């Protein structure tokens, strides 16, 4: 999460050097004010890492017109029996969601906070129940 004039750079690498490996990376960003963020994600699959299954997903939620996010996924694959994919999205709060919540009496700020919480809750749901999930929530 960033605000003001903050600039955040994130570089992630999923390195697969052995056979039958998996990875699943989920990245979420929330930007407000005039903040900016750049995420560069790379999946590297070495020559001997056959039957690798790797995925990376980067999603950014923009809360102001002046905030900006770049998502740059990448693949470097030297094996030929792999399943590697990536996804990236940058979006603003859905006006229909905001309208729905405010039309039911919620103040705009509270409605926005609920939408952001729901956006981030996707990450918490990926963690098995327990103390780590509780701390993230």
C-alpha positions, -999 to +999 in steps of 0.1 A: +000+000+000+013+034-009+002+070-007+015+105-011+044+106-035+058+072-025+074+051-052+077+013-047+097-011-067+092-049-063+112-076-081+102-112-076+118-143-089+104-179-090+134-201-097+128-237-108+160-258-109+146-293-104+119-315-119+083-316-107+083-283-089+055-258-085+051-222-076+022-198-072+028-161-066+001-136-058+010-099-055-014-072-046-009-034-046-031-006-034-020+029-045-034+063-034-024+099-038+004+104-064+021+072-055+036+049-081+047+012-081+065-010-104+064-048-101+087-070-122+081-107-118+102-134-134+097-172-136+129-189-144+128-226-154+162-242-158+169-268-186+165-298-163+133-286-145+108-307-165+072-308-154+074-274-137+041-258-130+044-221-122+020-191-120+024-155-111-004-130-107-001-092-100-031-070-094-031-034-084-060-012-072-057+025-079-075+048-055-068+082-071-065+096-106-028+105-100-016+071-087+001+048-112+012+012-113+032-009-138+031-047-138+058-064-158+056-102-157+082-124-174+091-159-183+125-175-190+120-211-199+147-235-209+127-268-204+102-281-228+077-299-206+063-270-184+031-251-176+040-215-168+016-186-170+012-151-157-014-124-153-014-087-145-041-061-140-043-025-129-077-011-122-097+015-102-125+008-078-155-004-097-180+025-097-209+000-097-196-016-064-192+018-049-227+029-060-242-003-046-226+002-012-234+039-009-270+034-021-274+012+010-264+040+033-227+035+037-205+066+036-183+067+005-151+063+025-164+033+044-176+017+011-141+023-005-125+007+026-147-024+023-138-028-014-101-025-007-105-050+022-122-074-001-095-070-027-068-078-002-088-106+015-081-128-016-045-131-003-056-141+032-078-168+018-048-184+002-031-190+036-042-220+057-063-211+088-042-203+118-020-176+134-004-165+101-038-160+084-051-143+115-022-118+115-026-111+078-064-105+083 
